[in-house]
Amino acid sequence: MCRNIKTLFNFDPPVTDEEVRAASLQFVRKITGFNKPSKANEAAFLAAVDEVAAVSSRLLHSLETTAAPRNREEEAAKAKARAAARFGA
C-alpha cells in the first residue's frame, strides 16, 4: 500500500471529503504511475479519482465498529515516534 494513504476509518472528528479525495488521488497515482497525467489522460485520471473517492466515502460511511474513535493527534504522535525509531531522527 502507498505510505501516503492514511487510515480514515473510526476517527473523531470523522473523515472529511477532502481527506477521502486526497487518499483517492494517491491511490490513482500509485496504480497509474502518474504523478500528473498527460493532457490525453487527464480526463480519465480525474474521473478515476472521483470514482475512487465516491466508493471510498460510501465504504467509510457504511462501516460499523464498537471500538472507540481514535484521536488524530494521538495517532500522529504515534506515527512520529515510529518514524523517529525507524529513521533515528
PyMOL Python script that loads the backbone (N, CA, C, O; Angstrom):
from pymol import cmd

cmd.read_pdbstr("""\
ATOM      1  N   MET A   1       0.838  -1.178   0.000  1.00  0.00           N
ATOM      2  CA  MET A   1       0.000   0.000   0.000  1.00  0.00           C
ATOM      3  C   MET A   1       0.880   1.238   0.000  1.00  0.00           C
ATOM      4  O   MET A   1       1.972   1.234   0.570  1.00  0.00           O
ATOM      5  N   CYS A   2       0.417   2.263  -0.621  1.00  0.00           N
ATOM      6  CA  CYS A   2       1.132   3.519  -0.670  1.00  0.00           C
ATOM      7  C   CYS A   2       1.237   4.096   0.742  1.00  0.00           C
ATOM      8  O   CYS A   2       0.230   4.163   1.447  1.00  0.00           O
ATOM      9  N   ARG A   3       2.392   4.501   1.158  1.00  0.00           N
ATOM     10  CA  ARG A   3       2.566   5.015   2.522  1.00  0.00           C
ATOM     11  C   ARG A   3       1.842   6.328   2.757  1.00  0.00           C
ATOM     12  O   ARG A   3       1.540   6.668   3.900  1.00  0.00           O
ATOM     13  N   ASN A   4       1.559   7.073   1.694  1.00  0.00           N
ATOM     14  CA  ASN A   4       0.888   8.356   1.863  1.00  0.00           C
ATOM     15  C   ASN A   4      -0.608   8.225   2.089  1.00  0.00           C
ATOM     16  O   ASN A   4      -1.260   9.202   2.458  1.00  0.00           O
ATOM     17  N   ILE A   5      -1.161   7.051   1.878  1.00  0.00           N
ATOM     18  CA  ILE A   5      -2.587   6.849   2.103  1.00  0.00           C
ATOM     19  C   ILE A   5      -2.779   6.536   3.576  1.00  0.00           C
ATOM     20  O   ILE A   5      -2.245   5.550   4.085  1.00  0.00           O
ATOM     21  N   LYS A   6      -3.533   7.368   4.250  1.00  0.00           N
ATOM     22  CA  LYS A   6      -3.758   7.232   5.681  1.00  0.00           C
ATOM     23  C   LYS A   6      -5.040   6.468   5.960  1.00  0.00           C
ATOM     24  O   LYS A   6      -5.975   6.487   5.160  1.00  0.00           O
ATOM     25  N   THR A   7      -5.075   5.795   7.104  1.00  0.00           N
ATOM     26  CA  THR A   7      -6.304   5.160   7.560  1.00  0.00           C
ATOM     27  C   THR A   7      -7.310   6.267   7.860  1.00  0.00           C
ATOM     28  O   THR A   7      -6.984   7.250   8.526  1.00  0.00           O
ATOM     29  N   LEU A   8      -8.527   6.102   7.366  1.00  0.00           N
ATOM     30  CA  LEU A   8      -9.539   7.148   7.511  1.00  0.00           C
ATOM     31  C   LEU A   8     -10.733   6.718   8.344  1.00  0.00           C
ATOM     32  O   LEU A   8     -11.594   7.543   8.650  1.00  0.00           O
ATOM     33  N   PHE A   9     -10.808   5.457   8.714  1.00  0.00           N
ATOM     34  CA  PHE A   9     -11.975   4.950   9.427  1.00  0.00           C
ATOM     35  C   PHE A   9     -11.829   5.107  10.932  1.00  0.00           C
ATOM     36  O   PHE A   9     -10.749   4.917  11.492  1.00  0.00           O
ATOM     37  N   ASN A  10     -12.930   5.455  11.569  1.00  0.00           N
ATOM     38  CA  ASN A  10     -13.084   5.496  13.028  1.00  0.00           C
ATOM     39  C   ASN A  10     -12.207   6.548  13.701  1.00  0.00           C
ATOM     40  O   ASN A  10     -11.466   6.258  14.641  1.00  0.00           O
ATOM     41  N   PHE A  11     -12.308   7.760  13.203  1.00  0.00           N
ATOM     42  CA  PHE A  11     -11.620   8.886  13.822  1.00  0.00           C
ATOM     43  C   PHE A  11     -12.627   9.902  14.329  1.00  0.00           C
ATOM     44  O   PHE A  11     -13.739  10.015  13.813  1.00  0.00           O
ATOM     45  N   ASP A  12     -12.219  10.625  15.332  1.00  0.00           N
ATOM     46  CA  ASP A  12     -13.016  11.731  15.845  1.00  0.00           C
ATOM     47  C   ASP A  12     -12.146  12.966  15.761  1.00  0.00           C
ATOM     48  O   ASP A  12     -11.120  13.007  16.439  1.00  0.00           O
ATOM     49  N   PRO A  13     -12.482  13.970  14.981  1.00  0.00           N
ATOM     50  CA  PRO A  13     -13.686  14.109  14.168  1.00  0.00           C
ATOM     51  C   PRO A  13     -13.640  13.183  12.951  1.00  0.00           C
ATOM     52  O   PRO A  13     -12.566  12.745  12.539  1.00  0.00           O
ATOM     53  N   PRO A  14     -14.814  12.889  12.379  1.00  0.00           N
ATOM     54  CA  PRO A  14     -14.877  11.967  11.239  1.00  0.00           C
ATOM     55  C   PRO A  14     -14.108  12.490  10.031  1.00  0.00           C
ATOM     56  O   PRO A  14     -13.772  13.670   9.932  1.00  0.00           O
ATOM     57  N   VAL A  15     -13.848  11.570   9.130  1.00  0.00           N
ATOM     58  CA  VAL A  15     -13.124  11.886   7.905  1.00  0.00           C
ATOM     59  C   VAL A  15     -13.861  12.961   7.100  1.00  0.00           C
ATOM     60  O   VAL A  15     -15.090  13.022   7.097  1.00  0.00           O
ATOM     61  N   THR A  16     -13.086  13.799   6.425  1.00  0.00           N
ATOM     62  CA  THR A  16     -13.684  14.835   5.576  1.00  0.00           C
ATOM     63  C   THR A  16     -13.619  14.397   4.117  1.00  0.00           C
ATOM     64  O   THR A  16     -12.862  13.494   3.763  1.00  0.00           O
ATOM     65  N   ASP A  17     -14.416  15.044   3.278  1.00  0.00           N
ATOM     66  CA  ASP A  17     -14.387  14.749   1.848  1.00  0.00           C
ATOM     67  C   ASP A  17     -13.010  15.036   1.253  1.00  0.00           C
ATOM     68  O   ASP A  17     -12.567  14.339   0.340  1.00  0.00           O
ATOM     69  N   GLU A  18     -12.340  16.058   1.769  1.00  0.00           N
ATOM     70  CA  GLU A  18     -11.005  16.406   1.268  1.00  0.00           C
ATOM     71  C   GLU A  18      -9.996  15.302   1.571  1.00  0.00           C
ATOM     72  O   GLU A  18      -9.137  14.997   0.745  1.00  0.00           O
ATOM     73  N   GLU A  19     -10.102  14.703   2.759  1.00  0.00           N
ATOM     74  CA  GLU A  19      -9.190  13.613   3.117  1.00  0.00           C
ATOM     75  C   GLU A  19      -9.437  12.381   2.250  1.00  0.00           C
ATOM     76  O   GLU A  19      -8.493  11.713   1.828  1.00  0.00           O
ATOM     77  N   VAL A  20     -10.700  12.088   1.988  1.00  0.00           N
ATOM     78  CA  VAL A  20     -11.035  10.951   1.122  1.00  0.00           C
ATOM     79  C   VAL A  20     -10.506  11.205  -0.284  1.00  0.00           C
ATOM     80  O   VAL A  20      -9.944  10.305  -0.909  1.00  0.00           O
ATOM     81  N   ARG A  21     -10.680  12.419  -0.781  1.00  0.00           N
ATOM     82  CA  ARG A  21     -10.204  12.734  -2.133  1.00  0.00           C
ATOM     83  C   ARG A  21      -8.678  12.661  -2.206  1.00  0.00           C
ATOM     84  O   ARG A  21      -8.130  12.157  -3.186  1.00  0.00           O
ATOM     85  N   ALA A  22      -7.991  13.160  -1.178  1.00  0.00           N
ATOM     86  CA  ALA A  22      -6.526  13.103  -1.168  1.00  0.00           C
ATOM     87  C   ALA A  22      -6.034  11.656  -1.184  1.00  0.00           C
ATOM     88  O   ALA A  22      -5.087  11.336  -1.901  1.00  0.00           O
ATOM     89  N   ALA A  23      -6.664  10.785  -0.406  1.00  0.00           N
ATOM     90  CA  ALA A  23      -6.281   9.374  -0.399  1.00  0.00           C
ATOM     91  C   ALA A  23      -6.586   8.737  -1.754  1.00  0.00           C
ATOM     92  O   ALA A  23      -5.817   7.909  -2.241  1.00  0.00           O
ATOM     93  N   SER A  24      -7.699   9.123  -2.354  1.00  0.00           N
ATOM     94  CA  SER A  24      -8.078   8.591  -3.666  1.00  0.00           C
ATOM     95  C   SER A  24      -7.077   9.025  -4.730  1.00  0.00           C
ATOM     96  O   SER A  24      -6.699   8.237  -5.596  1.00  0.00           O
ATOM     97  N   LEU A  25      -6.656  10.271  -4.660  1.00  0.00           N
ATOM     98  CA  LEU A  25      -5.653  10.781  -5.595  1.00  0.00           C
ATOM     99  C   LEU A  25      -4.354   9.997  -5.461  1.00  0.00           C
ATOM    100  O   LEU A  25      -3.750   9.624  -6.466  1.00  0.00           O
ATOM    101  N   GLN A  26      -3.919   9.743  -4.225  1.00  0.00           N
ATOM    102  CA  GLN A  26      -2.690   8.981  -4.010  1.00  0.00           C
ATOM    103  C   GLN A  26      -2.819   7.569  -4.556  1.00  0.00           C
ATOM    104  O   GLN A  26      -1.878   7.035  -5.143  1.00  0.00           O
ATOM    105  N   PHE A  27      -4.007   6.958  -4.359  1.00  0.00           N
ATOM    106  CA  PHE A  27      -4.229   5.603  -4.865  1.00  0.00           C
ATOM    107  C   PHE A  27      -4.152   5.572  -6.388  1.00  0.00           C
ATOM    108  O   PHE A  27      -3.488   4.708  -6.960  1.00  0.00           O
ATOM    109  N   VAL A  28      -4.822   6.501  -7.040  1.00  0.00           N
ATOM    110  CA  VAL A  28      -4.821   6.531  -8.507  1.00  0.00           C
ATOM    111  C   VAL A  28      -3.418   6.840  -9.026  1.00  0.00           C
ATOM    112  O   VAL A  28      -2.993   6.268 -10.030  1.00  0.00           O
ATOM    113  N   ARG A  29      -2.701   7.728  -8.360  1.00  0.00           N
ATOM    114  CA  ARG A  29      -1.308   7.996  -8.751  1.00  0.00           C
ATOM    115  C   ARG A  29      -0.466   6.727  -8.651  1.00  0.00           C
ATOM    116  O   ARG A  29       0.346   6.435  -9.529  1.00  0.00           O
ATOM    117  N   LYS A  30      -0.671   5.984  -7.576  1.00  0.00           N
ATOM    118  CA  LYS A  30       0.121   4.771  -7.355  1.00  0.00           C
ATOM    119  C   LYS A  30      -0.135   3.731  -8.437  1.00  0.00           C
ATOM    120  O   LYS A  30       0.806   3.166  -8.993  1.00  0.00           O
ATOM    121  N   ILE A  31      -1.414   3.477  -8.739  1.00  0.00           N
ATOM    122  CA  ILE A  31      -1.692   2.400  -9.687  1.00  0.00           C
ATOM    123  C   ILE A  31      -1.425   2.792 -11.134  1.00  0.00           C
ATOM    124  O   ILE A  31      -1.182   1.926 -11.975  1.00  0.00           O
ATOM    125  N   THR A  32      -1.467   4.107 -11.438  1.00  0.00           N
ATOM    126  CA  THR A  32      -1.180   4.526 -12.815  1.00  0.00           C
ATOM    127  C   THR A  32       0.298   4.805 -13.030  1.00  0.00           C
ATOM    128  O   THR A  32       0.795   4.704 -14.152  1.00  0.00           O
ATOM    129  N   GLY A  33       1.000   5.154 -11.965  1.00  0.00           N
ATOM    130  CA  GLY A  33       2.395   5.541 -12.106  1.00  0.00           C
ATOM    131  C   GLY A  33       2.549   6.991 -12.534  1.00  0.00           C
ATOM    132  O   GLY A  33       3.659   7.443 -12.814  1.00  0.00           O
ATOM    133  N   PHE A  34       1.435   7.727 -12.587  1.00  0.00           N
ATOM    134  CA  PHE A  34       1.474   9.145 -12.969  1.00  0.00           C
ATOM    135  C   PHE A  34       1.403  10.014 -11.728  1.00  0.00           C
ATOM    136  O   PHE A  34       0.535   9.817 -10.877  1.00  0.00           O
ATOM    137  N   ASN A  35       2.300  10.962 -11.621  1.00  0.00           N
ATOM    138  CA  ASN A  35       2.140  11.993 -10.602  1.00  0.00           C
ATOM    139  C   ASN A  35       1.176  13.045 -11.129  1.00  0.00           C
ATOM    140  O   ASN A  35       0.309  13.540 -10.410  1.00  0.00           O
ATOM    141  N   LYS A  36       1.350  13.369 -12.387  1.00  0.00           N
ATOM    142  CA  LYS A  36       0.445  14.277 -13.095  1.00  0.00           C
ATOM    143  C   LYS A  36       0.273  13.692 -14.487  1.00  0.00           C
ATOM    144  O   LYS A  36       1.247  13.536 -15.224  1.00  0.00           O
ATOM    145  N   PRO A  37      -0.976  13.364 -14.854  1.00  0.00           N
ATOM    146  CA  PRO A  37      -1.182  12.728 -16.155  1.00  0.00           C
ATOM    147  C   PRO A  37      -0.996  13.700 -17.309  1.00  0.00           C
ATOM    148  O   PRO A  37      -1.070  14.915 -17.127  1.00  0.00           O
ATOM    149  N   SER A  38      -0.756  13.161 -18.491  1.00  0.00           N
ATOM    150  CA  SER A  38      -0.682  13.981 -19.699  1.00  0.00           C
ATOM    151  C   SER A  38      -2.073  14.527 -20.004  1.00  0.00           C
ATOM    152  O   SER A  38      -3.067  14.066 -19.443  1.00  0.00           O
ATOM    153  N   LYS A  39      -2.133  15.500 -20.886  1.00  0.00           N
ATOM    154  CA  LYS A  39      -3.434  16.066 -21.292  1.00  0.00           C
ATOM    155  C   LYS A  39      -4.338  14.980 -21.867  1.00  0.00           C
ATOM    156  O   LYS A  39      -5.550  15.005 -21.653  1.00  0.00           O
ATOM    157  N   ALA A  40      -3.755  14.026 -22.596  1.00  0.00           N
ATOM    158  CA  ALA A  40      -4.540  12.946 -23.195  1.00  0.00           C
ATOM    159  C   ALA A  40      -5.175  12.042 -22.141  1.00  0.00           C
ATOM    160  O   ALA A  40      -6.244  11.476 -22.371  1.00  0.00           O
ATOM    161  N   ASN A  41      -4.525  11.905 -20.992  1.00  0.00           N
ATOM    162  CA  ASN A  41      -5.013  11.016 -19.940  1.00  0.00           C
ATOM    163  C   ASN A  41      -5.679  11.743 -18.777  1.00  0.00           C
ATOM    164  O   ASN A  41      -6.192  11.102 -17.860  1.00  0.00           O
ATOM    165  N   GLU A  42      -5.675  13.060 -18.804  1.00  0.00           N
ATOM    166  CA  GLU A  42      -6.158  13.836 -17.661  1.00  0.00           C
ATOM    167  C   GLU A  42      -7.624  13.556 -17.320  1.00  0.00           C
ATOM    168  O   GLU A  42      -7.959  13.395 -16.146  1.00  0.00           O
ATOM    169  N   ALA A  43      -8.489  13.496 -18.308  1.00  0.00           N
ATOM    170  CA  ALA A  43      -9.916  13.274 -18.045  1.00  0.00           C
ATOM    171  C   ALA A  43     -10.146  11.905 -17.410  1.00  0.00           C
ATOM    172  O   ALA A  43     -10.912  11.788 -16.454  1.00  0.00           O
ATOM    173  N   ALA A  44      -9.497  10.880 -17.928  1.00  0.00           N
ATOM    174  CA  ALA A  44      -9.650   9.535 -17.370  1.00  0.00           C
ATOM    175  C   ALA A  44      -9.082   9.468 -15.953  1.00  0.00           C
ATOM    176  O   ALA A  44      -9.660   8.827 -15.075  1.00  0.00           O
ATOM    177  N   PHE A  45      -7.955  10.128 -15.741  1.00  0.00           N
ATOM    178  CA  PHE A  45      -7.309  10.149 -14.431  1.00  0.00           C
ATOM    179  C   PHE A  45      -8.219  10.812 -13.401  1.00  0.00           C
ATOM    180  O   PHE A  45      -8.444  10.263 -12.323  1.00  0.00           O
ATOM    181  N   LEU A  46      -8.740  11.991 -13.730  1.00  0.00           N
ATOM    182  CA  LEU A  46      -9.607  12.711 -12.795  1.00  0.00           C
ATOM    183  C   LEU A  46     -10.925  11.982 -12.559  1.00  0.00           C
ATOM    184  O   LEU A  46     -11.453  11.999 -11.448  1.00  0.00           O
ATOM    185  N   ALA A  47     -11.455  11.344 -13.593  1.00  0.00           N
ATOM    186  CA  ALA A  47     -12.675  10.546 -13.429  1.00  0.00           C
ATOM    187  C   ALA A  47     -12.419   9.382 -12.473  1.00  0.00           C
ATOM    188  O   ALA A  47     -13.268   9.056 -11.644  1.00  0.00           O
ATOM    189  N   ALA A  48     -11.254   8.761 -12.593  1.00  0.00           N
ATOM    190  CA  ALA A  48     -10.906   7.655 -11.703  1.00  0.00           C
ATOM    191  C   ALA A  48     -10.784   8.140 -10.259  1.00  0.00           C
ATOM    192  O   ALA A  48     -11.242   7.460  -9.340  1.00  0.00           O
ATOM    193  N   VAL A  49     -10.177   9.298 -10.052  1.00  0.00           N
ATOM    194  CA  VAL A  49     -10.060   9.853  -8.699  1.00  0.00           C
ATOM    195  C   VAL A  49     -11.452  10.091  -8.118  1.00  0.00           C
ATOM    196  O   VAL A  49     -11.710   9.756  -6.962  1.00  0.00           O
ATOM    197  N   ASP A  50     -12.347  10.668  -8.919  1.00  0.00           N
ATOM    198  CA  ASP A  50     -13.714  10.926  -8.451  1.00  0.00           C
ATOM    199  C   ASP A  50     -14.437   9.632  -8.095  1.00  0.00           C
ATOM    200  O   ASP A  50     -15.118   9.560  -7.072  1.00  0.00           O
ATOM    201  N   GLU A  51     -14.290   8.611  -8.935  1.00  0.00           N
ATOM    202  CA  GLU A  51     -14.966   7.338  -8.683  1.00  0.00           C
ATOM    203  C   GLU A  51     -14.415   6.638  -7.447  1.00  0.00           C
ATOM    204  O   GLU A  51     -15.179   6.104  -6.642  1.00  0.00           O
ATOM    205  N   VAL A  52     -13.102   6.637  -7.295  1.00  0.00           N
ATOM    206  CA  VAL A  52     -12.486   6.019  -6.118  1.00  0.00           C
ATOM    207  C   VAL A  52     -12.914   6.777  -4.851  1.00  0.00           C
ATOM    208  O   VAL A  52     -13.188   6.158  -3.823  1.00  0.00           O
ATOM    209  N   ALA A  53     -12.971   8.093  -4.924  1.00  0.00           N
ATOM    210  CA  ALA A  53     -13.398   8.888  -3.769  1.00  0.00           C
ATOM    211  C   ALA A  53     -14.841   8.571  -3.400  1.00  0.00           C
ATOM    212  O   ALA A  53     -15.158   8.436  -2.219  1.00  0.00           O
ATOM    213  N   ALA A  54     -15.722   8.449  -4.394  1.00  0.00           N
ATOM    214  CA  ALA A  54     -17.133   8.157  -4.122  1.00  0.00           C
ATOM    215  C   ALA A  54     -17.291   6.784  -3.476  1.00  0.00           C
ATOM    216  O   ALA A  54     -18.021   6.637  -2.495  1.00  0.00           O
ATOM    217  N   VAL A  55     -16.614   5.785  -4.021  1.00  0.00           N
ATOM    218  CA  VAL A  55     -16.690   4.429  -3.466  1.00  0.00           C
ATOM    219  C   VAL A  55     -16.096   4.395  -2.062  1.00  0.00           C
ATOM    220  O   VAL A  55     -16.657   3.765  -1.165  1.00  0.00           O
ATOM    221  N   SER A  56     -14.984   5.057  -1.872  1.00  0.00           N
ATOM    222  CA  SER A  56     -14.337   5.086  -0.562  1.00  0.00           C
ATOM    223  C   SER A  56     -15.225   5.754   0.476  1.00  0.00           C
ATOM    224  O   SER A  56     -15.341   5.276   1.604  1.00  0.00           O
ATOM    225  N   SER A  57     -15.843   6.845   0.097  1.00  0.00           N
ATOM    226  CA  SER A  57     -16.735   7.555   1.011  1.00  0.00           C
ATOM    227  C   SER A  57     -17.921   6.677   1.409  1.00  0.00           C
ATOM    228  O   SER A  57     -18.292   6.613   2.581  1.00  0.00           O
ATOM    229  N   ARG A  58     -18.514   5.997   0.415  1.00  0.00           N
ATOM    230  CA  ARG A  58     -19.624   5.088   0.725  1.00  0.00           C
ATOM    231  C   ARG A  58     -19.170   3.982   1.664  1.00  0.00           C
ATOM    232  O   ARG A  58     -19.877   3.636   2.611  1.00  0.00           O
ATOM    233  N   LEU A  59     -18.000   3.429   1.405  1.00  0.00           N
ATOM    234  CA  LEU A  59     -17.468   2.381   2.267  1.00  0.00           C
ATOM    235  C   LEU A  59     -17.288   2.878   3.694  1.00  0.00           C
ATOM    236  O   LEU A  59     -17.751   2.240   4.639  1.00  0.00           O
ATOM    237  N   LEU A  60     -16.623   4.008   3.853  1.00  0.00           N
ATOM    238  CA  LEU A  60     -16.354   4.532   5.194  1.00  0.00           C
ATOM    239  C   LEU A  60     -17.631   4.833   5.965  1.00  0.00           C
ATOM    240  O   LEU A  60     -17.685   4.643   7.180  1.00  0.00           O
ATOM    241  N   HIS A  61     -18.659   5.303   5.262  1.00  0.00           N
ATOM    242  CA  HIS A  61     -19.919   5.617   5.933  1.00  0.00           C
ATOM    243  C   HIS A  61     -20.743   4.374   6.246  1.00  0.00           C
ATOM    244  O   HIS A  61     -21.639   4.425   7.088  1.00  0.00           O
ATOM    245  N   SER A  62     -20.454   3.263   5.583  1.00  0.00           N
ATOM    246  CA  SER A  62     -21.219   2.043   5.820  1.00  0.00           C
ATOM    247  C   SER A  62     -20.580   1.130   6.871  1.00  0.00           C
ATOM    248  O   SER A  62     -21.242   0.230   7.388  1.00  0.00           O
ATOM    249  N   LEU A  63     -19.315   1.349   7.187  1.00  0.00           N
ATOM    250  CA  LEU A  63     -18.627   0.510   8.167  1.00  0.00           C
ATOM    251  C   LEU A  63     -19.131   0.796   9.575  1.00  0.00           C
ATOM    252  O   LEU A  63     -19.515   1.920   9.899  1.00  0.00           O
ATOM    253  N   GLU A  64     -19.121  -0.244  10.407  1.00  0.00           N
ATOM    254  CA  GLU A  64     -19.530  -0.115  11.801  1.00  0.00           C
ATOM    255  C   GLU A  64     -18.443  -0.691  12.691  1.00  0.00           C
ATOM    256  O   GLU A  64     -17.708  -1.593  12.291  1.00  0.00           O
ATOM    257  N   THR A  65     -18.350  -0.160  13.901  1.00  0.00           N
ATOM    258  CA  THR A  65     -17.386  -0.666  14.869  1.00  0.00           C
ATOM    259  C   THR A  65     -17.887  -0.385  16.275  1.00  0.00           C
ATOM    260  O   THR A  65     -18.659   0.548  16.499  1.00  0.00           O
ATOM    261  N   THR A  66     -17.444  -1.193  17.209  1.00  0.00           N
ATOM    262  CA  THR A  66     -17.760  -0.951  18.613  1.00  0.00           C
ATOM    263  C   THR A  66     -16.579  -0.291  19.318  1.00  0.00           C
ATOM    264  O   THR A  66     -16.685   0.102  20.479  1.00  0.00           O
ATOM    265  N   ALA A  67     -15.464  -0.172  18.620  1.00  0.00           N
ATOM    266  CA  ALA A  67     -14.267   0.451  19.192  1.00  0.00           C
ATOM    267  C   ALA A  67     -14.472   1.953  19.332  1.00  0.00           C
ATOM    268  O   ALA A  67     -15.200   2.572  18.556  1.00  0.00           O
ATOM    269  N   ALA A  68     -13.831   2.512  20.311  1.00  0.00           N
ATOM    270  CA  ALA A  68     -13.887   3.965  20.497  1.00  0.00           C
ATOM    271  C   ALA A  68     -13.156   4.648  19.349  1.00  0.00           C
ATOM    272  O   ALA A  68     -12.157   4.127  18.853  1.00  0.00           O
ATOM    273  N   PRO A  69     -13.645   5.807  18.923  1.00  0.00           N
ATOM    274  CA  PRO A  69     -12.954   6.533  17.847  1.00  0.00           C
ATOM    275  C   PRO A  69     -11.531   6.894  18.254  1.00  0.00           C
ATOM    276  O   PRO A  69     -11.254   7.200  19.414  1.00  0.00           O
ATOM    277  N   ARG A  70     -10.643   6.851  17.274  1.00  0.00           N
ATOM    278  CA  ARG A  70      -9.248   7.218  17.517  1.00  0.00           C
ATOM    279  C   ARG A  70      -9.099   8.736  17.442  1.00  0.00           C
ATOM    280  O   ARG A  70      -9.862   9.428  16.768  1.00  0.00           O
ATOM    281  N   ASN A  71      -8.098   9.217  18.152  1.00  0.00           N
ATOM    282  CA  ASN A  71      -7.793  10.639  18.168  1.00  0.00           C
ATOM    283  C   ASN A  71      -6.699  10.918  17.148  1.00  0.00           C
ATOM    284  O   ASN A  71      -5.656  10.264  17.156  1.00  0.00           O
ATOM    285  N   ARG A  72      -6.933  11.880  16.280  1.00  0.00           N
ATOM    286  CA  ARG A  72      -5.965  12.184  15.215  1.00  0.00           C
ATOM    287  C   ARG A  72      -4.608  12.614  15.753  1.00  0.00           C
ATOM    288  O   ARG A  72      -3.571  12.201  15.233  1.00  0.00           O
ATOM    289  N   GLU A  73      -4.612  13.435  16.784  1.00  0.00           N
ATOM    290  CA  GLU A  73      -3.341  13.920  17.341  1.00  0.00           C
ATOM    291  C   GLU A  73      -2.536  12.781  17.963  1.00  0.00           C
ATOM    292  O   GLU A  73      -1.316  12.716  17.806  1.00  0.00           O
ATOM    293  N   GLU A  74      -3.229  11.881  18.673  1.00  0.00           N
ATOM    294  CA  GLU A  74      -2.536  10.747  19.277  1.00  0.00           C
ATOM    295  C   GLU A  74      -1.960   9.835  18.205  1.00  0.00           C
ATOM    296  O   GLU A  74      -0.832   9.360  18.340  1.00  0.00           O
ATOM    297  N   GLU A  75      -2.715   9.583  17.146  1.00  0.00           N
ATOM    298  CA  GLU A  75      -2.232   8.733  16.058  1.00  0.00           C
ATOM    299  C   GLU A  75      -1.046   9.379  15.347  1.00  0.00           C
ATOM    300  O   GLU A  75      -0.103   8.688  14.962  1.00  0.00           O
ATOM    301  N   ALA A  76      -1.090  10.710  15.171  1.00  0.00           N
ATOM    302  CA  ALA A  76       0.028  11.419  14.540  1.00  0.00           C
ATOM    303  C   ALA A  76       1.281  11.329  15.416  1.00  0.00           C
ATOM    304  O   ALA A  76       2.390  11.159  14.911  1.00  0.00           O
ATOM    305  N   ALA A  77       1.093  11.444  16.726  1.00  0.00           N
ATOM    306  CA  ALA A  77       2.231  11.338  17.642  1.00  0.00           C
ATOM    307  C   ALA A  77       2.840   9.939  17.592  1.00  0.00           C
ATOM    308  O   ALA A  77       4.062   9.789  17.606  1.00  0.00           O
ATOM    309  N   LYS A  78       1.986   8.916  17.534  1.00  0.00           N
ATOM    310  CA  LYS A  78       2.490   7.539  17.431  1.00  0.00           C
ATOM    311  C   LYS A  78       3.277   7.347  16.135  1.00  0.00           C
ATOM    312  O   LYS A  78       4.340   6.727  16.135  1.00  0.00           O
ATOM    313  N   ALA A  79       2.754   7.878  15.041  1.00  0.00           N
ATOM    314  CA  ALA A  79       3.437   7.752  13.746  1.00  0.00           C
ATOM    315  C   ALA A  79       4.779   8.466  13.777  1.00  0.00           C
ATOM    316  O   ALA A  79       5.765   7.971  13.231  1.00  0.00           O
ATOM    317  N   LYS A  80       4.817   9.626  14.413  1.00  0.00           N
ATOM    318  CA  LYS A  80       6.068  10.378  14.513  1.00  0.00           C
ATOM    319  C   LYS A  80       7.091   9.608  15.344  1.00  0.00           C
ATOM    320  O   LYS A  80       8.278   9.596  15.018  1.00  0.00           O
ATOM    321  N   ALA A  81       6.629   8.966  16.419  1.00  0.00           N
ATOM    322  CA  ALA A  81       7.530   8.179  17.250  1.00  0.00           C
ATOM    323  C   ALA A  81       8.056   6.966  16.485  1.00  0.00           C
ATOM    324  O   ALA A  81       9.234   6.624  16.589  1.00  0.00           O
ATOM    325  N   ARG A  82       7.175   6.314  15.710  1.00  0.00           N
ATOM    326  CA  ARG A  82       7.619   5.170  14.894  1.00  0.00           C
ATOM    327  C   ARG A  82       8.668   5.617  13.873  1.00  0.00           C
ATOM    328  O   ARG A  82       9.662   4.925  13.652  1.00  0.00           O
ATOM    329  N   ALA A  83       8.440   6.771  13.258  1.00  0.00           N
ATOM    330  CA  ALA A  83       9.383   7.275  12.266  1.00  0.00           C
ATOM    331  C   ALA A  83      10.726   7.614  12.917  1.00  0.00           C
ATOM    332  O   ALA A  83      11.785   7.347  12.350  1.00  0.00           O
ATOM    333  N   ALA A  84      10.670   8.198  14.101  1.00  0.00           N
ATOM    334  CA  ALA A  84      11.911   8.544  14.797  1.00  0.00           C
ATOM    335  C   ALA A  84      12.699   7.285  15.150  1.00  0.00           C
ATOM    336  O   ALA A  84      13.923   7.256  15.028  1.00  0.00           O
ATOM    337  N   ALA A  85      11.984   6.241  15.590  1.00  0.00           N
ATOM    338  CA  ALA A  85      12.659   4.991  15.923  1.00  0.00           C
ATOM    339  C   ALA A  85      13.219   4.320  14.670  1.00  0.00           C
ATOM    340  O   ALA A  85      14.295   3.724  14.696  1.00  0.00           O
ATOM    341  N   ARG A  86      12.474   4.428  13.583  1.00  0.00           N
ATOM    342  CA  ARG A  86      12.892   3.768  12.354  1.00  0.00           C
ATOM    343  C   ARG A  86      14.050   4.484  11.677  1.00  0.00           C
ATOM    344  O   ARG A  86      14.990   3.848  11.201  1.00  0.00           O
ATOM    345  N   PHE A  87      13.978   5.819  11.637  1.00  0.00           N
ATOM    346  CA  PHE A  87      14.968   6.599  10.898  1.00  0.00           C
ATOM    347  C   PHE A  87      15.981   7.303  11.804  1.00  0.00           C
ATOM    348  O   PHE A  87      16.905   7.949  11.310  1.00  0.00           O
ATOM    349  N   GLY A  88      15.817   7.186  13.106  1.00  0.00           N
ATOM    350  CA  GLY A  88      16.758   7.767  14.043  1.00  0.00           C
ATOM    351  C   GLY A  88      16.777   9.276  14.043  1.00  0.00           C
ATOM    352  O   GLY A  88      17.819   9.893  14.267  1.00  0.00           O
ATOM    353  N   ALA A  89      15.613   9.880  13.788  1.00  0.00           N
ATOM    354  CA  ALA A  89      15.572  11.350  13.725  1.00  0.00           C
ATOM    355  C   ALA A  89      15.386  11.971  15.053  1.00  0.00           C
ATOM    356  O   ALA A  89      15.332  13.196  15.159  1.00  0.00           O
TER     357      ALA A  89
END
""", "prot")
cmd.dss("prot")
cmd.show_as("cartoon", "prot")
cmd.util.cbc("prot")
cmd.orient("prot")
